[in-house]
Amino acid sequence: MSLAAPRLYLLGTGTVGSVFVDRHARLHANGVALPPLVAIANARGWRDCDATSACDALQTLRASTSPRDAVWLSRTRFGHGDIVVDASASEDLAARHAQWLGDGAHVVTACKLGQGTSLDRWQAIRAAAATSHTQYGDSATVGAGLPVLRSLRELQAGGDRIHAIAGVLSGSLAWLFNHFDGKRPFSGFVREARDAGYTEPDPRDDLSGEDVRRKIVILARAAGVALDAARVQVDSLVPDALAALPAEALDAALPTLDEALRLRYAEAYRNGEVLKFIARLQNGEARVGLEALPADHPLAAGAGTDNRVAIWSDRYCDQPLVIQGPGAGAEVTAAALIDDVLRISAATTSSAFDHVHRQAAA
């Protein structure tokens, strides 16, 4: 008896979604056993496709100027064994992750709105996956595929206890504070990072620390702490007056950041310290904000957009386990999504194969 391969759906046609399609096509052409991509969707519509038409479907959706169309979202029901890749940052899609898992589909995502927001949503995702024996691939949500979540789960599976986690979890903020020298205005670095695509189009989304909040919440929950996102203390780099401005007025107002950060850099420099934007979890409590670290601190190193995460546990008590690598970028994020697809596809195919042979033996 032949076994049908799971069907693969891509939701999101932004930069990560585009790289995902390119990478899928390249690996498929090289003989990698990836499930076939059968449809692509974004906020403007849905396109069925196959291996030869996926790129055209993607480009059609990306170029569309049609009004937003969420009709497909309300009507679509993914089947048992399907793999749904959410490469968007959509609240509407994240709200349906648990439903899709409950329907028997596997979900792979880079979106942090599923596991990094409300406790109820996170618990619903876990319960749906457990009840339906489906899988939730989330390695791209923190560290763009760095083995952080996997390490936390494997340590605990081996009987280790996690005591604390701290890390540089934002590639954009890592880049900013790896380059900020206290001489040139901080606002100039923000513009440079935005123009290079390291930050969101509105850099306040990065500077506010909200993205980092979601990531430390995801890590905390992976470490066994049912952390409420509202309990995370976030020290935003964005003053209230700057936060209130419309997007079109932001660029001219960015220099309001400069003096406060120049003073913080100068104080750290005098003390032989470096500035890093850090997320911390300890004793069930979490906080996010800018810190001055001694030069020999485990989190003081790093370059470019590197994420750097330190984990203290029973096993790593005196000296933490440190995981470092690129924590931002479409290439590494899409690769992490593909890795999760491959892992789930291999596991489900193997499970189905075993089931068929058990039936035959009976």
Secondary structure as the mmCIF struct_conf table of DSSP 4:
data_model
#
loop_
_struct_conf.conf_type_id
_struct_conf.id
_struct_conf.beg_label_comp_id
_struct_conf.beg_label_asym_id
_struct_conf.beg_label_seq_id
_struct_conf.end_label_comp_id
_struct_conf.end_label_asym_id
_struct_conf.end_label_seq_id
HELX_LH_PP_P HELX_LH_PP_P1 ALA A 4 ARG A 7
STRN STRN1 LEU A 8 LEU A 11
BEND BEND1 GLY A 14 GLY A 14
HELX_RH_AL_P HELX_RH_AL_P1 THR A 15 ALA A 29
TURN_TY1_P TURN_TY1_P1 ASN A 30 GLY A 31
HELX_LH_PP_P HELX_LH_PP_P2 LEU A 34 PRO A 36
STRN STRN2 LEU A 37 ASN A 42
TURN_TY1_P TURN_TY1_P2 ALA A 43 ARG A 44
STRN STRN3 GLY A 45 ASP A 48
TURN_TY1_P TURN_TY1_P3 ALA A 51 SER A 53
HELX_RH_AL_P HELX_RH_AL_P2 ALA A 54 ALA A 63
BEND BEND2 SER A 66 SER A 66
HELX_LH_PP_P HELX_LH_PP_P3 PRO A 67 ARG A 68
HELX_RH_AL_P HELX_RH_AL_P3 VAL A 71 ARG A 75
HELX_LH_PP_P HELX_LH_PP_P4 PHE A 78 GLY A 79
TURN_TY1_P TURN_TY1_P4 HIS A 80 GLY A 81
STRN STRN4 ILE A 83 ASP A 86
BEND BEND3 SER A 88 SER A 88
HELX_RH_AL_P HELX_RH_AL_P4 GLU A 91 ALA A 94
TURN_TY1_P TURN_TY1_P5 ALA A 95 ARG A 96
HELX_RH_AL_P HELX_RH_AL_P5 HIS A 97 GLY A 102
TURN_TY1_P TURN_TY1_P6 ASP A 103 GLY A 104
STRN STRN5 HIS A 106 THR A 109
TURN_TY1_P TURN_TY1_P7 LYS A 112 GLN A 115
BEND BEND4 GLY A 116 THR A 117
HELX_RH_AL_P HELX_RH_AL_P6 LEU A 119 SER A 132
TURN_TY1_P TURN_TY1_P8 HIS A 133 HIS A 133
STRN STRN6 TYR A 136 GLY A 137
TURN_TY1_P TURN_TY1_P9 SER A 139 ALA A 140
BEND BEND5 THR A 141 VAL A 142
HELX_RH_3T_P HELX_RH_3T_P1 GLY A 143 GLY A 145
TURN_TY1_P TURN_TY1_P10 PRO A 147 PRO A 147
HELX_RH_AL_P HELX_RH_AL_P7 VAL A 148 ALA A 157
TURN_TY1_P TURN_TY1_P11 GLY A 158 GLY A 159
STRN STRN7 ILE A 162 VAL A 168
HELX_RH_AL_P HELX_RH_AL_P8 GLY A 171 HIS A 179
BEND BEND6 GLY A 182 ARG A 184
HELX_RH_AL_P HELX_RH_AL_P9 PHE A 186 ASP A 195
TURN_TY1_P TURN_TY1_P12 ALA A 196 GLY A 197
BEND BEND7 TYR A 198 THR A 199
BEND BEND8 PRO A 201 ASP A 202
TURN_TY1_P TURN_TY1_P13 PRO A 203 PRO A 203
HELX_RH_AL_P HELX_RH_AL_P10 ARG A 204 LEU A 207
TURN_TY1_P TURN_TY1_P14 SER A 208 SER A 208
BEND BEND9 GLY A 209 GLY A 209
HELX_RH_AL_P HELX_RH_AL_P11 GLU A 210 ALA A 222
TURN_TY1_P TURN_TY1_P15 ALA A 223 GLY A 224
HELX_RH_3T_P HELX_RH_3T_P2 ALA A 229 ARG A 231
BEND BEND10 VAL A 232 VAL A 232
STRN STRN8 GLN A 233 VAL A 234
BEND BEND11 LEU A 237 VAL A 238
HELX_RH_AL_P HELX_RH_AL_P12 ASP A 240 ALA A 243
TURN_TY1_P TURN_TY1_P16 ALA A 244 ALA A 244
BEND BEND12 LEU A 245 LEU A 245
HELX_RH_3T_P HELX_RH_3T_P3 ALA A 247 ALA A 249
HELX_RH_AL_P HELX_RH_AL_P13 LEU A 250 ALA A 253
HELX_RH_3T_P HELX_RH_3T_P4 LEU A 254 LEU A 257
HELX_RH_AL_P HELX_RH_AL_P14 ASP A 258 ARG A 270
TURN_TY1_P TURN_TY1_P17 ASN A 271 GLY A 272
STRN STRN9 GLU A 273 GLN A 282
TURN_TY1_P TURN_TY1_P18 ASN A 283 GLY A 284
STRN STRN10 GLU A 285 PRO A 294
TURN_TY1_P TURN_TY1_P19 ALA A 295 ASP A 296
BEND BEND13 HIS A 297 HIS A 297
TURN_TY1_P TURN_TY1_P20 PRO A 298 LEU A 299
BEND BEND14 ALA A 300 ALA A 300
TURN_TY1_P TURN_TY1_P21 GLY A 304 THR A 305
STRN STRN11 ASP A 306 SER A 313
BEND BEND15 ASP A 314 GLN A 319
STRN STRN12 LEU A 321 PRO A 326
HELX_RH_AL_P HELX_RH_AL_P15 ALA A 330 ALA A 361
#
